[in-house]
Amino acid sequence: MIRALGDRDDASHQSNVGDQKRELSERGGVGLFRWALTCVWLVFIALQAPAALASDFSAIVDKLQHLYDKQQYRKAVDEISALSSELAAEPDIRRIKIRSLVRLGNPKEALVDYDGLRLVLKQDDALLLREISLGFVLAMINDMREQMRGVAYTALKEWQSPEAIPFLENGLSDGSGIIRALAAEGLAKLEEGRRSARFRQAMDDQAALVKEAVLKGLGKSGDASVVALAESVLQDPEARVRVAAAEVLCRFGRAQGCALLDQSAKAPNPDERTAAIRSLVDLRGARLLPVLIEASEHKQPSVRGVAAMGLAHVPKPEALTALTRLLKDPLPPVRVAAAVSLGRFRSADAVSSLKKALEDHDASVRAFVVGSLLEHGEEFDAVASAVSDLSRMREPAVRSALARALGRASDGNRKPVRSVLGSLAADTMPRVRIAALKAMAKLDGGDALSLLKQGLHDEDDAVRATAGGELLRVMASKQ
């Protein structure tokens, strides 16, 4: 009886334990289900968050781009400035800010942001760098200083890009005849520029330099209607305009024009004579050599100098003889022109004459003699001492001349020349730094990007504009 009661108690206890186990199991299953459901929900939220953030970021970029497209550049910059530093540093947003700053005429601030962007990208953004470079050039076209506007329009002229045409056309309205002439020369270099209505209208300009540039440009257009225009100014009071008109007629096979050029090439007026010689050099006429030989003995230094430059285009023994003589001319500018031209003669006699001229008493002449020897491929070691002495000369004009001359070095001399130009690019005088940057761009082309980008950070306006112009040019040549 007692055992039976005990058995019932055990059975009851086991039953209760079983019920408790089932209850715990059921509770555990529900908990596990709830935990799993929570995890799924959290994963879902986590997956949705980046999409939401991406959507918000895209909306911000779209808004900023809309402001930029509407030319609301200041508002775009202000909106970006109000963003968190992390968001404002995003490449897409930074690009909009950089472009807006350039459009606002603030390339210096744009360059600071570009440097930050480049650190993130670990490479250059070619399109942005191009816009910034152009920004440094355009920042100077309305400068009150004629010299600074001259730097800007020289850069636009040498860029030789159709994109420069609107800016060059605006330059035709500048208050300075020199600046208008630079703008006209830039348009004359471009086929689209020569077709510009404003370019042709510049024939009404009061400055002879402008008319000359327009006539020479139109003469190369192949448009026969230019003949009548040239004929109408053959009696212009300015000699260089008459000569340019004669050149146009000669290009189109008009005997009258060619005869007038020959006549002007012997004119007693040095300005008319030098203008005619330049035209004959451009035309490469059969009678060019006799004209240049005669001019090389003229009493006027300007005529002898033009003759020396022209003789570089006539690779004949008579030309070499004349240049060797001019290398001993009494005036340094004539000797410089002769030295530069001798650099283009692939002749042992030319090299011999240049080596003797290394003893010239004028430092600028020696600088261009060095450049011509390096252009011939002479070993840099042979002129290293002269280069070292010239680079330490007190006169900025000499150091500038050296930089320009070194830009003509042959491929084999590029490595040591780069080192010298790098030092000159850090010179205390802006004109020397400008010459060094231009020489490096000429020497290395696209490989000079690093030094040219450093030039954008220069403290001098003219140096920055020059660096920007050279960047535009070399980047265009790489495309």
Backbone torsions as a table, in degrees:
resi	resn	phi	psi	omega
1	MET	NA	-51.4	179.3
2	ILE	-62.2	-40.3	179.1
3	ARG	-63.9	-39.4	-179.4
4	ALA	-63.0	-43.0	178.9
5	LEU	-63.6	-39.7	178.8
6	GLY	-63.8	-40.1	179.5
7	ASP	-63.2	-40.2	-179.9
8	ARG	-63.7	-39.5	179.8
9	ASP	-64.3	-41.0	178.5
10	ASP	-63.0	-41.5	-178.7
11	ALA	-64.8	-41.8	-179.6
12	SER	-64.0	-41.1	-179.4
13	HIS	-64.6	-44.3	179.9
14	GLN	-62.3	-37.1	178.9
15	SER	-64.8	-43.4	179.2
16	ASN	-63.4	-41.9	178.0
17	VAL	-61.6	-41.7	179.4
18	GLY	-63.1	-42.4	179.2
19	ASP	-61.5	-42.5	179.8
20	GLN	-63.2	-40.1	179.4
21	LYS	-64.0	-42.1	179.3
22	ARG	-64.3	-39.1	-178.8
23	GLU	-65.2	-44.3	179.1
24	LEU	-63.1	-39.5	179.7
25	SER	-62.5	-44.4	180.0
26	GLU	-64.6	-42.6	178.6
27	ARG	-62.9	-40.8	179.6
28	GLY	-63.1	-39.0	178.8
29	GLY	-64.3	-42.4	178.8
30	VAL	-63.6	-42.6	-179.8
31	GLY	-63.2	-42.8	179.2
32	LEU	-62.6	-40.2	179.5
33	PHE	-64.0	-44.1	179.3
34	ARG	-64.3	-39.2	178.7
35	TRP	-63.5	-43.9	179.3
36	ALA	-63.7	-40.8	179.9
37	LEU	-62.9	-41.0	178.7
38	THR	-62.6	-42.7	179.8
39	CYS	-61.7	-44.1	179.1
40	VAL	-60.0	-43.2	-179.3
41	TRP	-63.9	-42.3	179.5
42	LEU	-64.9	-40.4	177.2
43	VAL	-62.9	-41.9	179.3
44	PHE	-60.4	-45.3	179.2
45	ILE	-63.0	-42.2	-178.7
46	ALA	-62.9	-38.2	178.9
47	LEU	-69.6	-32.2	-178.4
48	GLN	-77.2	-28.0	-174.6
49	ALA	-60.7	-50.1	179.0
50	PRO	-59.7	-37.8	179.4
51	ALA	-62.8	-41.8	178.5
52	ALA	-65.5	-43.4	178.4
53	LEU	-62.7	-42.3	179.1
54	ALA	-62.8	-38.5	178.5
55	SER	-64.4	-42.8	178.1
56	ASP	-64.0	-43.0	-180.0
57	PHE	-63.1	-44.3	179.1
58	SER	-60.7	-38.6	179.4
59	ALA	-65.6	-38.7	179.0
60	ILE	-64.8	-46.4	179.9
61	VAL	-61.9	-42.9	179.5
62	ASP	-61.4	-40.3	180.0
63	LYS	-64.7	-44.3	-179.7
64	LEU	-66.8	-39.8	178.6
65	GLN	-64.6	-36.6	178.1
66	HIS	-63.3	-42.3	177.7
67	LEU	-62.7	-41.1	179.0
68	TYR	-64.4	-45.6	-179.4
69	ASP	-62.6	-30.1	178.6
70	LYS	-85.9	7.3	179.2
71	GLN	63.1	26.3	175.3
72	GLN	-93.8	64.0	-171.0
73	TYR	-65.9	-41.7	-179.7
74	ARG	-63.6	-41.8	179.5
75	LYS	-65.2	-38.5	178.9
76	ALA	-62.2	-43.6	179.2
77	VAL	-64.9	-41.4	179.0
78	ASP	-63.8	-41.3	179.1
79	GLU	-62.5	-40.5	-179.5
80	ILE	-68.5	-37.5	179.4
81	SER	-64.0	-25.8	-179.7
82	ALA	-81.9	-10.9	-179.9
83	LEU	-77.6	164.6	174.9
84	SER	-64.7	155.7	-178.0
85	SER	-61.6	-35.2	180.0
86	GLU	-66.3	-42.6	-178.7
87	LEU	-71.0	-40.6	-179.2
88	ALA	-65.7	-22.6	-179.1
89	ALA	-84.7	-6.0	178.2
90	GLU	-60.9	135.0	-175.4
91	PRO	-52.1	-43.7	-177.8
92	ASP	-63.5	-39.2	179.5
93	ILE	-73.7	-38.5	-179.5
94	ARG	-64.4	-37.1	178.6
95	ARG	-61.7	-42.1	179.2
96	ILE	-64.0	-40.3	179.5
97	LYS	-64.4	-44.1	-178.6
98	ILE	-61.6	-46.4	-179.6
99	ARG	-65.1	-37.4	179.4
100	SER	-65.3	-42.5	179.2
101	LEU	-63.6	-38.6	177.2
102	VAL	-62.4	-43.9	-179.7
103	ARG	-66.7	-25.7	178.2
104	LEU	-83.1	1.8	179.3
105	GLY	77.7	28.7	-178.7
106	ASN	-124.7	64.9	-178.0
107	PRO	-66.6	-25.5	-179.2
108	LYS	-64.2	-45.5	177.8
109	GLU	-68.6	-36.1	178.0
110	ALA	-62.3	-36.6	-179.8
111	LEU	-65.5	-36.2	177.9
112	VAL	-61.3	-45.8	178.3
113	ASP	-67.0	-35.3	179.2
114	TYR	-63.8	-41.2	178.2
115	ASP	-59.4	-39.5	177.3
116	GLY	-65.9	-41.0	178.6
117	LEU	-63.7	-40.5	-178.7
118	ARG	-64.4	-34.6	177.4
119	LEU	-62.7	-36.5	179.0
120	VAL	-72.9	-45.7	-176.6
121	LEU	-76.1	-23.8	-176.8
122	LYS	62.8	24.4	175.3
123	GLN	-165.6	166.6	179.1
124	ASP	-78.3	147.6	168.8
125	ASP	-99.2	100.7	-170.4
126	ALA	-57.2	-41.9	-177.9
127	LEU	-66.2	-43.0	179.2
128	LEU	-66.6	-41.9	179.5
129	LEU	-61.9	-37.2	178.5
130	ARG	-64.9	-43.7	179.8
131	GLU	-64.3	-41.0	179.2
132	ILE	-65.7	-42.5	179.4
133	SER	-59.5	-45.7	177.7
134	LEU	-63.4	-35.5	179.1
135	GLY	-60.3	-38.8	178.4
136	PHE	-68.0	-32.2	177.2
137	VAL	-71.5	-49.4	-175.8
138	LEU	-66.7	-23.8	179.2
139	ALA	-63.1	-18.0	-175.8
140	MET	-103.0	-8.8	-172.3
141	ILE	-71.3	-17.9	177.4
142	ASN	-111.2	13.0	-179.7
143	ASP	-64.0	146.1	-179.1
144	MET	-68.3	-24.2	-178.0
145	ARG	-84.3	123.4	-179.3
146	GLU	-59.0	-37.6	-179.4
147	GLN	-60.3	-42.0	-178.8
148	MET	-68.9	-39.5	176.5
149	ARG	-64.7	-35.3	177.6
150	GLY	-62.4	-40.5	177.1
151	VAL	-61.6	-43.8	-177.6
152	ALA	-65.3	-47.4	-177.5
153	TYR	-72.6	-27.1	172.5
154	THR	-65.0	-42.1	178.4
155	ALA	-63.2	-43.3	179.2
156	LEU	-65.3	-38.1	178.8
157	LYS	-64.2	-44.1	-177.0
158	GLU	-76.5	-17.7	176.5
159	TRP	-63.2	-39.4	178.3
160	GLN	53.9	49.5	178.6
161	SER	-121.0	139.6	175.6
162	PRO	-55.6	-25.1	179.2
163	GLU	-66.7	-18.3	-179.6
164	ALA	-82.4	-12.7	-172.5
165	ILE	-56.8	-48.2	-179.6
166	PRO	-58.9	-37.8	-179.7
167	PHE	-71.3	-39.4	177.8
168	LEU	-66.4	-37.3	177.1
169	GLU	-62.8	-40.7	177.0
170	ASN	-63.4	-32.7	179.5
171	GLY	-64.8	-20.6	178.2
172	LEU	-68.6	-11.3	179.0
173	SER	-103.2	5.0	-178.6
174	ASP	-63.4	152.5	-179.0
175	GLY	-74.1	-12.9	-178.9
176	SER	-101.7	130.3	177.5
177	GLY	-63.0	-34.3	179.0
178	ILE	-64.2	-42.8	179.5
179	ILE	-67.3	-41.7	178.4
180	ARG	-62.2	-36.7	178.2
181	ALA	-65.7	-41.2	176.9
182	LEU	-60.7	-42.9	179.0
183	ALA	-62.9	-43.0	179.6
184	ALA	-64.7	-40.9	177.9
185	GLU	-63.3	-37.6	177.5
186	GLY	-64.4	-43.6	177.9
187	LEU	-65.8	-35.6	-179.0
188	ALA	-64.6	-23.1	-179.4
189	LYS	-79.0	-12.5	-174.3
190	LEU	-115.1	135.5	178.3
191	GLU	-59.2	-44.0	178.8
192	GLU	-66.6	-33.3	179.1
193	GLY	-67.7	-38.1	179.2
194	ARG	-67.9	-22.9	178.4
195	ARG	-87.5	-4.9	-177.7
196	SER	-64.5	132.6	178.1
197	ALA	-63.0	-38.8	-179.1
198	ARG	-67.4	-31.5	177.6
199	PHE	-63.5	-47.3	-179.9
200	ARG	-66.9	-36.3	179.1
201	GLN	-64.5	-21.6	-180.0
202	ALA	-67.6	-7.1	173.2
203	MET	-63.4	-17.3	178.4
204	ASP	-87.7	1.1	-179.2
205	ASP	-64.0	150.1	-179.9
206	GLN	-78.4	-20.9	-176.2
207	ALA	-85.5	128.7	-179.8
208	ALA	-62.7	-34.8	179.2
209	LEU	-60.1	-37.4	-179.8
210	VAL	-70.5	-47.7	178.9
211	LYS	-59.1	-42.0	178.5
212	GLU	-59.2	-46.6	-179.3
213	ALA	-63.0	-40.3	-179.9
214	VAL	-66.2	-45.8	180.0
215	LEU	-61.5	-46.2	-179.8
216	LYS	-62.2	-39.1	178.5
217	GLY	-66.9	-46.4	-180.0
218	LEU	-64.2	-32.2	179.0
219	GLY	-63.6	-26.3	179.8
220	LYS	-92.3	3.0	-176.4
221	SER	-81.2	-20.7	-176.6
222	GLY	80.5	2.6	-179.8
223	ASP	-84.5	111.5	-175.9
224	ALA	-64.8	-17.5	179.6
225	SER	-67.0	-14.1	179.7
226	VAL	-69.3	-23.9	-177.2
227	VAL	-57.2	-47.4	-179.1
228	ALA	-63.0	-38.8	178.8
229	LEU	-63.5	-43.5	179.8
230	ALA	-64.3	-41.6	179.9
231	GLU	-62.0	-30.7	-176.5
232	SER	-73.3	-14.9	-178.4
233	VAL	-117.3	16.8	179.0
234	LEU	-64.7	-20.3	179.2
235	GLN	-105.5	18.3	-179.7
236	ASP	-58.6	143.3	-179.8
237	PRO	-64.9	-21.1	-179.9
238	GLU	-90.4	124.9	-176.2
239	ALA	-59.2	-42.7	-176.1
240	ARG	-66.9	-27.4	176.2
241	VAL	-72.5	-42.4	178.3
242	ARG	-62.0	-42.8	-179.8
243	VAL	-64.5	-42.9	178.8
244	ALA	-62.1	-38.2	178.1
245	ALA	-65.2	-42.2	177.9
246	ALA	-63.0	-37.7	177.5
247	GLU	-62.0	-43.0	178.1
248	VAL	-58.5	-47.7	-178.3
249	LEU	-63.5	-39.4	179.1
250	CYS	-65.4	-38.5	177.9
251	ARG	-60.2	-34.7	-179.1
252	PHE	-92.0	18.1	173.0
253	GLY	76.9	18.4	178.6
254	ARG	-86.1	117.4	-177.7
255	ALA	-59.3	-32.3	-179.9
256	GLN	-59.6	-42.6	-179.5
257	GLY	-65.6	-44.3	179.8
258	CYS	-63.2	-40.0	179.0
259	ALA	-64.9	-39.6	179.2
260	LEU	-65.8	-36.3	177.5
261	LEU	-64.9	-45.3	178.3
262	ASP	-59.8	-39.7	179.4
263	GLN	-65.6	-44.9	-179.4
264	SER	-67.4	-28.9	179.8
265	ALA	-68.1	-8.6	176.9
266	LYS	-119.5	11.5	-176.4
267	ALA	-67.2	147.3	178.2
268	PRO	-69.6	-23.2	178.7
269	ASN	-74.8	115.8	-177.4
270	PRO	-58.4	-38.1	-179.5
271	ASP	-63.8	-44.1	179.0
272	GLU	-65.8	-41.1	-177.7
273	ARG	-65.5	-46.4	-179.8
274	THR	-65.6	-37.3	178.1
275	ALA	-63.3	-41.3	-179.8
276	ALA	-67.4	-39.5	179.1
277	ILE	-63.5	-42.1	177.6
278	ARG	-60.8	-40.6	179.1
279	SER	-64.5	-42.5	179.4
280	LEU	-64.7	-35.8	176.5
281	VAL	-64.5	-42.3	178.2
282	ASP	-62.2	-37.2	-177.1
283	LEU	-82.0	-19.3	-179.2
284	ARG	54.5	48.5	-179.3
285	GLY	-70.4	163.1	-177.7
286	ALA	-65.9	-27.6	-177.2
287	ARG	-94.1	15.4	-175.5
288	LEU	-64.5	-46.6	-175.3
289	LEU	-59.3	-49.6	178.6
290	PRO	-58.4	-37.9	179.2
291	VAL	-63.6	-43.8	-178.5
292	LEU	-68.6	-39.1	179.0
293	ILE	-62.4	-43.8	178.6
294	GLU	-63.9	-43.7	-178.9
295	ALA	-65.8	-29.7	-178.1
296	SER	-66.7	-13.0	179.9
297	GLU	-109.8	9.0	-177.5
298	HIS	-69.2	152.1	-178.3
299	LYS	-72.5	-22.9	-179.4
300	GLN	-83.7	124.8	-179.8
301	PRO	-58.4	-36.1	-178.5
302	SER	-63.4	-35.8	179.1
303	VAL	-70.4	-43.7	178.7
304	ARG	-63.2	-38.0	179.3
305	GLY	-64.4	-42.5	178.3
306	VAL	-65.6	-38.3	177.6
307	ALA	-62.1	-42.7	179.3
308	ALA	-60.6	-42.7	178.8
309	MET	-66.9	-38.9	-179.6
310	GLY	-67.6	-33.0	-177.8
311	LEU	-63.4	-19.3	177.2
312	ALA	-62.7	-22.5	-177.1
313	HIS	-95.4	7.1	179.7
314	VAL	-125.5	83.9	-175.4
315	PRO	-74.7	71.9	-179.8
316	LYS	-131.4	156.3	-178.6
317	PRO	-56.2	-36.8	179.9
318	GLU	-63.7	-37.3	178.4
319	ALA	-66.7	-41.2	179.4
320	LEU	-62.9	-40.1	178.2
321	THR	-62.7	-43.9	-179.9
322	ALA	-64.8	-41.6	-179.6
323	LEU	-66.5	-37.9	177.4
324	THR	-62.0	-38.4	176.8
325	ARG	-67.5	-43.6	-178.4
326	LEU	-67.2	-21.5	178.1
327	LEU	-68.0	-9.7	177.0
328	LYS	-113.8	16.5	-179.7
329	ASP	-58.4	150.4	179.7
330	PRO	-63.5	-25.9	-174.9
331	LEU	-104.7	132.0	-178.9
332	PRO	-55.7	-42.8	-179.2
333	PRO	-58.6	-35.3	178.0
334	VAL	-69.6	-41.1	179.1
335	ARG	-65.0	-37.6	176.8
336	VAL	-60.5	-47.3	179.9
337	ALA	-60.3	-40.2	179.4
338	ALA	-65.8	-41.1	-180.0
339	ALA	-63.1	-43.7	179.7
340	VAL	-62.4	-44.0	-179.2
341	SER	-66.6	-37.1	178.8
342	LEU	-64.8	-24.0	177.0
343	GLY	-64.1	-19.1	-178.5
344	ARG	-94.6	-5.3	179.2
345	PHE	-91.4	116.5	178.7
346	ARG	-84.6	80.0	-174.2
347	SER	-147.6	140.3	177.6
348	ALA	-65.1	-32.4	178.6
349	ASP	-65.7	-37.8	178.2
350	ALA	-63.8	-43.4	179.4
351	VAL	-63.2	-41.4	179.9
352	SER	-61.5	-43.7	179.1
353	SER	-64.6	-39.3	-179.7
354	LEU	-66.9	-39.3	-180.0
355	LYS	-62.7	-38.2	177.8
356	LYS	-65.5	-34.2	-178.1
357	ALA	-74.2	-6.2	175.5
358	LEU	-63.4	-16.0	179.1
359	GLU	-94.4	7.4	-178.9
360	ASP	-55.5	142.5	-177.1
361	HIS	-75.8	-14.0	179.2
362	ASP	-95.8	126.1	-175.3
363	ALA	-64.8	-39.3	-179.8
364	SER	-64.1	-38.1	176.7
365	VAL	-62.7	-45.9	179.6
366	ARG	-59.5	-36.5	-179.9
367	ALA	-61.5	-45.6	-178.9
368	PHE	-75.4	-25.5	172.2
369	VAL	-64.5	-44.2	176.5
370	VAL	-57.7	-46.3	179.9
371	GLY	-59.5	-40.9	-179.7
372	SER	-69.1	-37.7	177.0
373	LEU	-64.4	-41.2	177.3
374	LEU	-67.2	-32.9	176.2
375	GLU	-65.7	-33.2	176.5
376	HIS	-71.6	-14.3	-179.0
377	GLY	96.4	12.3	176.1
378	GLU	-62.0	145.4	-179.3
379	GLU	-60.6	138.9	-179.0
380	PHE	-60.5	-34.5	-178.9
381	ASP	-58.2	-28.9	-177.8
382	ALA	-69.5	-22.5	-178.5
383	VAL	-120.5	5.5	-175.0
384	ALA	-58.5	-40.4	-179.3
385	SER	-64.2	-43.4	178.8
386	ALA	-64.2	-41.2	179.2
387	VAL	-62.1	-43.5	-180.0
388	SER	-61.8	-44.3	-180.0
389	ASP	-64.4	-44.1	-178.2
390	LEU	-65.8	-37.2	-178.6
391	SER	-68.7	-17.0	-179.7
392	ARG	-103.7	4.3	179.0
393	MET	-64.5	145.4	-176.8
394	ARG	-71.0	-32.1	-175.2
395	GLU	-73.7	120.1	177.7
396	PRO	-57.5	-32.6	-179.3
397	ALA	-60.9	-36.0	-179.9
398	VAL	-71.1	-46.0	179.4
399	ARG	-63.8	-36.6	176.9
400	SER	-65.3	-42.5	177.9
401	ALA	-61.4	-40.9	179.0
402	LEU	-61.4	-44.9	179.8
403	ALA	-59.9	-47.3	-179.7
404	ARG	-61.3	-41.2	-178.5
405	ALA	-66.1	-39.2	-178.0
406	LEU	-65.8	-22.4	178.8
407	GLY	-65.2	-8.6	-178.6
408	ARG	-101.7	8.0	-176.9
409	ALA	-63.3	149.1	178.0
410	SER	-73.3	168.5	-176.8
411	ASP	-57.0	-38.2	-176.5
412	GLY	-67.4	-17.8	-178.4
413	ASN	-104.3	7.2	-172.9
414	ARG	-63.8	-40.0	-175.2
415	LYS	-61.2	-52.9	179.3
416	PRO	-68.1	-31.9	179.7
417	VAL	-67.3	-39.1	177.6
418	ARG	-56.4	-41.9	-178.6
419	SER	-61.7	-43.5	-179.7
420	VAL	-67.0	-44.4	-179.7
421	LEU	-64.4	-34.5	177.0
422	GLY	-61.7	-39.5	177.6
423	SER	-68.5	-41.8	-179.6
424	LEU	-67.6	-27.2	177.9
425	ALA	-69.7	-13.3	177.1
426	ALA	-106.8	14.6	-179.1
427	ASP	-60.0	157.2	-179.7
428	THR	-73.7	-19.2	-176.5
429	MET	-102.4	129.6	-178.9
430	PRO	-56.3	-39.9	-177.3
431	ARG	-62.7	-33.1	178.0
432	VAL	-71.5	-42.8	178.8
433	ARG	-62.3	-39.8	178.3
434	ILE	-61.2	-47.1	179.8
435	ALA	-61.5	-39.4	-179.7
436	ALA	-66.1	-42.3	179.4
437	LEU	-63.9	-42.9	179.9
438	LYS	-66.2	-39.8	179.2
439	ALA	-65.6	-41.7	179.4
440	MET	-64.7	-40.1	178.1
441	ALA	-63.9	-39.4	178.2
442	LYS	-67.5	-38.3	-176.5
443	LEU	-73.7	-45.7	-170.3
444	ASP	-111.0	-11.6	-179.2
445	GLY	58.6	-128.7	-178.0
446	GLY	-61.8	-22.0	179.8
447	ASP	-74.5	-6.9	179.9
448	ALA	-91.7	8.2	-175.4
449	LEU	-54.6	-42.5	-175.6
450	SER	-60.0	-49.0	-179.5
451	LEU	-66.6	-38.9	-179.9
452	LEU	-66.2	-36.8	177.2
453	LYS	-66.2	-35.5	174.5
454	GLN	-62.0	-36.4	179.2
455	GLY	-61.9	-27.8	177.7
456	LEU	-65.4	-22.5	-180.0
457	HIS	-90.2	1.0	-176.4
458	ASP	-61.2	153.9	-179.4
459	GLU	-78.8	-14.7	-175.6
460	ASP	-98.6	134.2	-178.2
461	ASP	-59.5	-44.5	-176.5
462	ALA	-65.8	-38.0	179.0
463	VAL	-65.7	-43.5	179.9
464	ARG	-63.5	-43.2	179.9
465	ALA	-65.1	-38.3	177.4
466	THR	-64.6	-45.2	178.3
467	ALA	-60.3	-41.5	178.3
468	GLY	-62.7	-43.1	179.4
469	GLY	-64.0	-42.1	179.1
470	GLU	-67.4	-36.0	175.9
471	LEU	-62.5	-43.4	177.6
472	LEU	-57.8	-43.6	-175.9
473	ARG	-68.2	-49.2	-176.2
474	VAL	-71.8	-32.5	177.8
475	MET	-67.8	-35.8	177.6
476	ALA	-66.6	-36.6	-178.8
477	SER	-70.7	-22.5	-179.9
478	LYS	-80.6	-17.8	-175.7
479	GLN	-75.4	NA	NA
